[in-house]
């Protein structure tokens, strides 16, 4: 069975972005060779990248202008964008889905294959958490207290008991935690 994996980097106080969309300056604090290697490994292990509209638009804007191994992988891999408002999805290898996101993900998981990764996409991720669809949570912790912003896990999200799979300290002072359900 194909796995659905959340991959996000958050601050020590739990924010995945600052007070504005795409306020991700803390990523520079934790980024380094180890996260670059992890990113390449994850992309090579994926059948799909899964996005909500806001994250999709930001990622498409960024990665279509970048060069290098990660950019090549990001631009080549099949992508799913879940949105009821987008009319088209122009980023290479993107499928736009406007129906029930959880039903579509369940169907893809049952087909088997390599993993699917959700990057960012807090609203979509909240749906998948509440519908118990994530098989693994990979969370990078940036060694910074932001003080305010958008939390990855908002109040009211469904409670989940998870098991620690692995920890990976980073030379930048961050850490990558992996949990499974």
C-alpha positions as CSV (number, residue, x, y, z in Angstrom):
1,X,0.0,0.0,0.0
2,X,1.3,3.5,-0.9
3,X,2.0,5.8,2.0
4,X,0.9,9.4,2.5
5,X,3.7,11.3,4.3
6,X,3.6,14.8,5.7
7,X,6.8,16.7,5.3
8,X,7.1,20.1,6.9
9,X,9.6,22.3,8.6
10,X,8.4,24.2,11.6
11,X,9.9,26.5,14.2
12,X,10.5,25.3,17.8
13,X,7.3,27.0,18.8
14,X,5.3,25.2,16.1
15,X,4.9,27.6,13.3
16,X,5.2,26.5,9.7
17,X,5.1,30.0,8.3
18,X,5.2,33.5,9.7
19,X,2.3,36.0,9.8
20,X,2.2,36.3,6.0
21,X,1.8,33.6,3.4
22,X,5.3,32.4,2.4
23,X,7.1,34.0,5.3
24,X,9.5,31.1,5.5
25,X,12.8,32.9,6.4
26,X,13.4,30.4,9.2
27,X,14.0,27.7,6.6
28,X,17.4,29.3,5.9
29,X,18.4,28.6,9.5
30,X,17.9,24.9,9.2
31,X,18.7,24.3,5.5
32,X,22.0,22.6,4.8
33,X,23.6,19.5,3.2
34,X,21.6,17.1,5.3
35,X,18.2,18.5,4.4
36,X,19.2,18.8,0.8
37,X,20.1,15.1,0.8
38,X,16.8,14.2,2.6
39,X,14.9,16.2,0.0
40,X,16.5,14.4,-2.9
41,X,15.9,11.0,-1.2
42,X,12.2,11.9,-0.5
43,X,11.7,13.1,-4.1
44,X,13.3,10.0,-5.5
45,X,11.0,7.8,-3.4
46,X,7.8,9.6,-4.4
47,X,5.1,8.8,-6.9
48,X,3.3,12.1,-6.2
49,X,3.6,15.4,-4.5
50,X,0.3,16.6,-3.0
51,X,-0.6,20.3,-2.5
52,X,-3.4,22.6,-1.6
53,X,-3.9,25.6,-3.8
54,X,-1.9,28.2,-1.8
55,X,1.2,25.9,-1.5
56,X,0.9,24.8,-5.1
57,X,0.9,28.3,-6.4
58,X,3.9,29.3,-4.3
59,X,5.8,26.1,-5.1
60,X,5.1,26.4,-8.8
61,X,6.2,30.0,-8.8
62,X,9.5,29.1,-7.0
63,X,10.5,25.8,-8.6
64,X,9.9,26.6,-12.2
65,X,12.6,29.3,-11.9
66,X,15.2,27.3,-10.0
67,X,17.9,25.0,-11.3
68,X,19.7,22.0,-9.9
69,X,18.9,18.5,-8.8
70,X,16.0,19.3,-6.5
71,X,14.5,21.7,-9.0
72,X,14.7,19.0,-11.7
73,X,13.0,16.5,-9.5
74,X,10.3,19.0,-8.3
75,X,9.5,19.9,-11.9
76,X,9.4,16.4,-13.2
77,X,7.5,14.5,-10.5
78,X,3.7,14.1,-10.9
79,X,1.9,16.6,-8.7
80,X,-1.7,16.6,-7.4
81,X,-3.3,19.9,-6.5
82,X,-6.6,19.9,-4.6
83,X,-8.6,23.1,-5.2
84,X,-12.2,24.1,-5.8
85,X,-11.1,27.5,-7.0
86,X,-8.2,26.9,-9.5
87,X,-9.3,26.7,-13.1
88,X,-6.1,25.2,-14.4
89,X,-2.7,23.9,-13.2
90,X,0.1,24.8,-15.5
91,X,3.1,23.4,-13.6
92,X,4.6,20.4,-15.4
93,X,3.0,17.1,-14.6
94,X,0.2,18.5,-12.4
95,X,-3.3,17.1,-12.1
96,X,-6.0,19.4,-10.7
97,X,-8.6,17.7,-8.6
98,X,-11.6,19.6,-7.3
99,X,-13.5,16.7,-5.8
100,X,-13.2,15.1,-2.4
101,X,-9.5,15.1,-1.5
102,X,-9.6,12.4,1.1
103,X,-11.5,10.0,-1.2
104,X,-9.0,10.5,-4.0
105,X,-6.0,10.0,-1.6
106,X,-7.6,6.8,-0.3
107,X,-8.0,5.5,-3.8
108,X,-4.4,6.3,-4.6
109,X,-3.1,4.7,-1.4
110,X,-5.0,1.4,-2.3
111,X,-3.4,1.3,-5.7
112,X,0.1,0.8,-4.2
113,X,3.3,2.2,-5.4
114,X,5.8,4.6,-4.0
115,X,5.0,7.3,-1.5
116,X,3.0,10.5,-1.7
117,X,4.3,13.6,0.1
118,X,2.3,16.6,1.3
119,X,4.5,19.7,1.5
120,X,3.1,22.7,3.4
121,X,-0.6,22.8,2.6
122,X,-1.9,23.3,6.2
123,X,-5.6,23.3,5.3
124,X,-5.3,20.2,3.2
125,X,-3.1,18.5,5.8
126,X,-5.7,19.3,8.5
127,X,-8.3,17.4,6.4
128,X,-5.9,14.4,6.0
129,X,-5.1,14.4,9.7
130,X,-8.8,14.5,10.7
131,X,-9.6,11.7,8.2
132,X,-6.6,9.6,9.5
133,X,-4.9,9.4,6.1
134,X,-1.3,10.2,7.0
135,X,0.9,7.2,7.5
136,X,3.9,9.2,8.6
137,X,4.7,12.7,9.8
138,X,8.2,14.0,9.1
139,X,8.7,17.2,10.8
140,X,11.9,19.3,10.6
141,X,12.4,21.5,13.6
142,X,14.2,24.8,13.0
143,X,16.1,26.1,16.0
144,X,14.2,29.4,16.2
145,X,11.3,30.7,18.2
146,X,9.2,32.8,15.8
147,X,6.8,34.2,18.4
148,X,3.8,34.3,16.0
149,X,2.7,33.0,12.7
150,X,0.6,30.1,11.4
151,X,0.8,26.9,13.4
152,X,1.1,23.6,11.5
153,X,-1.4,22.0,13.8
154,X,-4.3,24.3,14.8
155,X,-6.5,24.0,17.8
156,X,-9.4,21.6,17.2
157,X,-7.5,19.2,15.0
158,X,-8.2,15.5,15.7
159,X,-6.1,13.9,18.5
160,X,-3.6,11.2,17.3
161,X,-1.3,8.9,19.2
162,X,1.9,8.5,17.2
163,X,5.0,6.3,17.5
164,X,8.5,7.7,17.0
165,X,10.2,6.2,14.0
166,X,13.4,8.1,13.9
167,X,15.3,11.3,14.9
168,X,18.0,13.0,12.9
169,X,20.0,15.8,14.4
170,X,21.3,18.3,11.9
171,X,24.6,20.2,11.8
172,X,22.5,23.4,11.6
173,X,21.1,22.8,15.0
174,X,17.7,21.5,13.7
175,X,16.3,18.0,14.0
176,X,14.1,15.9,11.8
177,X,11.5,13.8,13.6
178,X,9.6,11.0,12.0
179,X,6.4,9.6,13.5
180,X,4.0,6.9,12.3
181,X,0.5,6.2,13.4
